[in-house]
Each structure stands twice: as structure tokens, then as C-alpha cells.
Amino acid sequence: MELSGIRAVLLDMDGTLVESHAAVERAWRVWSAEYGVDPDAVMIVAHGAPAGTTVRTFLPAASSDDVVNAAAARQLALQYDDLSDVTPATGAGELLGTLARRGLPWAVVTSADVRLAKARLGAAGITPPLLVTVEDVAAGKPAPDGYLRAAAALGVAPADCLVVEDAEVGVRAGRAAGARTVGLRGLPADLTVDDLAELARML
């Protein structure tokens, strides 16, 4: 894939820019035990998707939106203070340094809410120039809303943006926005790289 025309880079957070897999999995496994659902089944679909989307999938008999919202809030509460092993993803420093040298604008587009996103990014020592969370959009990934909002805020056409993801729902969101996509660690996308350092060398 040709990268010379890229004018902005839009990065997912968990598993992409920030290594938080262990914290995410711990929270979902505790939540699954509390709500009596299969944690392994939850983990297959939870990564990269908004908490509410996953909760609704596994609590189809929930009596109201209030029940779903309360269950999603409980899942997020389990994550807010679990930051002990949250770190920058491999190659994050190299990629952000390359973007700075090239003067390429970038943003974080995440399915987390703003409290969790700021907590994890802060724990990893990363301050994005633009942060788009699930609270900023009408529909979370795989809908393109977050990436479209980020591109508009940066003043860059979606077709000139590079979306970097580690989850299939995120790649779908990037493609639906009309952006070019990069998948990490074997994830099918327009371009696949092992880590962010490899992408930095290609930009």
C-alpha cells in the first residue's frame, strides 16, 4: 500500500497505542463471573468494541436500557483503577517521534469512555493532540463515526488518513470511513505490520 499521500494518522488505543490487554481481560473476566456469562465467549467479541455493545450481546434478556447501561458502567468501573501494567505499545515512541518529525497530525480514536482513555493514556505517558472517545459519537466501532469525527477535526479528508488498529471491528470502522487501514500482529487490513516501529519505518 502506498503511504506517501497520508496526511494524518488515526490510532486506536487499547492494544494499538497502549498495551492494556491484561487489564482489559481481567475486567471482563470479573464482570463475566458477576453476570453469569462465559468469559471466553465474551473475550472473543469484547476487544475493540464499546462496552455497551458487548454487554447487550451477552445480556439479550435485559429488561431495559437502564439495565444494560448499569451493566456496562460496572464493566468500566472495573477498569478505571486497574492501571498497574498499562504501558506504551511496542514501537509507540518511534511512531510518535516519526509523526512529529514529519509534521503529520494524529489522533486517538477509542471505544473507551473519556475517563478510561485519559487514565490509560496517562499511565502510558502519552498525550494525544486529539482524543475521540465513544462518548463523542452516536455509534461506536464498527461504525465509522469516530474516525470521521477525528478526520474532520484535523481538517483532513478520510481518504488521506491512515487508521491503525489491532481489532477487526476497528478495521471495519476505518474502511467504512473511507480511510486506508493498518492491522497489527497479523490482523487483515490494507497493510499489516508486526508493531508500530515497523510502521514508523515505512512512513
N, C-alpha and C positions, 0 to 999 in steps of 0.2 A: 504494500500500500504506500502511495506517495504521501510524504509528510510535509513537503516543502510549503504547501499552501495553508498549513494550520496557523490560525490566528489566536486561538485560545484553547486552554486545556481544562476540562471539567472532570474532577476526580470524585469518585465515591469515597466514603470514609472508611467504614469497618472492613478490614481485610484488604483494603486497597492502599490508602494513605496511612492508616493507623492499624497496627496489629492488635486486635482485641478479640480474637476468636475464642480464647479460653473464657474470657469474661462473658461473652455472648452466650456461649454454650452452658456455662454454669447457671446463668439466669433462666434460660429456657428450661433446663432440666428441673430446677427447683419449681418453676411455675407449672410445668407438666405434672409433677408429683402433687402439687396442691389442687390442680383441677382434674386429676384423674385421667390424663391422656398419655398416649405413648410418646415418650421423649424422643425416641429415634425417628419416629414419623414426623414430629414437629421439626427436628433439626434439618430434615431433608428440604423443607419448604421455607423455613424461617429466615434463612440468611439472605440479606439484601432487601427483604420486603418490610413494609411498615408493620409494627407490632399488631395494630388493629386488624390488618388483613389476615395475618396468621391466626390470631385469636378467633376471628369469625369463621375461619376454615375448620377449626377444631372444636368450636362450641356452636354447631349449627342449630342446636335446640335452645339457644339463649333466648330468653323471653322478651328482651327488648334491647335497644341500642344502649341503654344505660348499663345493662349487664355486660355487654361486650366492652364498652368503654371502661368500666371498672376493672375488668379482667386485663385489658391492655395496660391500664395505668399501673396495675400490680406488677405486670411483667417489667415495665420500665423502671419502677421503683427498685426492683431487684438489681438493676444495672447501674443506677446513678452513682453509688458509692463504691462499686467494685472496679477500682482502677489500678490495683496493685501491680498488674503485669501488662498494662497498656503501654505500648511503645510505638515509635515511628516504624512504619513498614520498611522492609529491606529496600534500600535504594531511594527512600523518600528524600533524604538530604541531597543526593545527587540530582534527582529530578527537579526539585525546587530551586536548586542552585542554577541549573541549566535554564529554567524558565526565567529566572531573574536576569541572567546574563543576556538572554535573547530578547528580553523585554516582552515576553508573552504573558498576557493576563491569565489568571487561573481562578478557579472556584472549587469549593467542596459542595457536592450535591448528595445529600444523605437521607435515608429513610428514618433516621433517628429524629427525636424532637430536639429543640434548641438547647435545652438543659443538658441532655446527654451528649449532644455533639460538642458543645463547648467544654464539657468535663473531659471527654476523651481526647479532643484536640489539645486541650491544655496539658493533660497528663503526658502527651507525646511531644509537647513543646512546639506545636505548630499553630500559627495564627493565619488563617486564610484571609485574603483580601475581600472575599465574598463567600458567605455561607448561606446555602439554601437548604432548609430542613423540611420535613414532612408537614410542619405547621404552616409553611409558606405556600402550599399548593392545594388545589382541590382534590387531586388524586395522586397517590404515591406510585412508585415504580411497580409494575412495568409501564405505567402511563408516562408520557414524555414531559409532563408538566414541569418537573424540577429542572430538567436540562434546558427546556425552552425558556424558563424564567431566568436561569443563570446566563444563557447566551444573550438574552435581551438586556439584562443588567450590565453586561460587559460591552454591549454595543457591537456584538459580533454575530454574523449570520450563523445559524446552527450548522449549515453545511461546511463552515470553516472552523468548526470546533472538533476537538478530539475528546471523546468520552473514554475514561479509563475505569474499568470495572473488574470485579472478581466474582460477580454473581450473574447468572443467566437473566434474571429479571432486570438487572441493570443494563445489560447489553441490549435487551429488547427496548428498554426506555430510550437509550441513546439512539438506536436505529429509528425508533418511531419519531424522535425529534428531528431526524434528518442529519445527524452528526456521523462522523466516522468513529469507529469503536476499537478499543484495545482491550483484550482479555488477558488477565494474569493467570499464570500457572496452568496453561493448557485450556483455559476457557475459550470456546469458539467465538471469534469476533472477526472484524475486518483484518486485524493484526493481533497476533498472540505473542506475548513475551513472558520470560520467566519472572522478572521482577521490574521494579521501577528504574533501577540502574540501567538495565538493558534499554528501556525506553529512552532514558536520558541520553544515551549514546547515539540513538537514532534521530534525535531531534536537532 
